Amino acid sequence: MSTPQPTPDTARYWAAAAQGRLEIQRCNACGLHYFYPRPFCRHCASGDVSWVEVSGHARLASYVITRHPQRGFEPVSPVIAIVELDEGPRLMTNIVDIAPDPDLLRLDMPLRVRFHQRDGVTLPVFAPADSMPGATV
């Protein structure tokens, strides 16, 4: 498994993550947010798009618990997930700060973004919102 390599389309995403911010794109024509980064809106195909910082609030949409260590990514959360940001887009990530137990990982549970360093790259990961200091769900 290799570390993410920024491209011209994703460089802003990775730069924001390195500063502890979650940024995605929003279309200025239709007003919708989208992910993965690209130079045009996935909803209306407009090229009038901007990068915006989003709340970092999400809900668990789907997950899988891995039982095989990922070489080069130790320690890594064994929970690989699809989360849905409050702003709408879904993204693939890891769930942290919770045991990899299906009884604890309930679909639609509130999550908050966190940032972890891994092999020199800052990755957005998500933790249960109620496990965050000062969190309100």
N, C-alpha and C positions, 0 to 999 in steps of 0.2 A: 504494500500500500504506500503510495507516495503522498507527500504534502501538497496542498493546493498551490498552484502556480498562477499568480495574477495575470490576467490578459488585459488588453485595453478596455474591454467591456466590464471586467470585474475589479480592476485596480482600486476604484473608489470604495467598493464594498470592503475589501481587505484593509485598506488604509483606515477607514472608520473603525473597523473592528479592533485594529491595533491601538486605537485611542479609546477603546471601551464604549463605542457607540454602534448601534445597529442602524444602518442606512440601507434603504431600498429605493427603487425608482417609483415615481408617480407621474402619470400622464397629465399634462397641463390641458389637453383637449377634453378628455372624458372624466378626469379627476380620480381615476382608479389607480391603486397601487398594484405593482406586480413584481414578481421575482421568478426567475433568475435574471440577472442584468443583461440588457440588450439595448440597442440604440433606437428601438421603436416600441410602441405600446402593444402588448399582446392582446389587448381588448379591441382597440380601434385602429391599430397600425399607424397612429400618428408618430411623427418623429419629434414632436414637441414634448420632451420628457425632462424631468428634474430628479435629482437625488434629494431625498428627505430623510431626516432622522425619525424613526418610528418609536413607539412607546416601549417596545420590548415585552409587552404583554402578549400571551398566546394561550392556546388551548391544545391539548393533546388530541391529535386526529387519528393517529395509528402508530404502532410500534412493533418492534421485534426484539427479543432478548437473545443476544448472541452468546454462544457457549464456546466459541473459539477465539483465542486472543488474536488481536490484530498486530502483526509484527511491525515494529517501528512506532506504534501508537500506545505503548504502555506508559503509565496506566491509562486505560480508556474505559469509558462507561460501556457496559455491555448492552445498554439500551439505545438502539438506533430508532429514531422516531421521525414522523412527519408531524410538524406543528403548524397550526393555523394562527397567524398573527391577527391581532385585533383589527388591523388595517385590511385584512382579507387574504393576502397571499399565503401559500403554504411553502415550507421549506424543510429539507432534511437536516437533521441535527442529532446530537446525543442528549439524553436526559441524565442529569447528574443529581447528586445529593438525595437519592432515594434508592432503596434496595431494588434490585431487578426482580421484582415479585409481581406477578399479574394481579394479586389481590390488592396491591398498593397503587398500581398504575391504571387508573381508571380513565377511560376515554372521556374527553371534554374537561379534564381537570385543568385548572388555571396554572399557568407557568409564567416564569419571568426569565428574561435573558441573563446570562452570565458570560464571562469571557475567560477562556482557558488558553494558556500557552501550550503549544505542542509542536515540538521540532522547529522552534523559531517562528511559528505562525500563531497568531491569535485567532481562535475559533469561537464563534458564537455557539453556546450550548444553552440548554434550558433546565431550570430547576423548578420544583413545585413552588408556586407563589407563596404558600403558607410556610415554607421553610426559609424564606428570605427575611433577614433582619428588618424589623419595622414594616413588614408586609401587611397589606390589607387586601383581602380577596373580594 
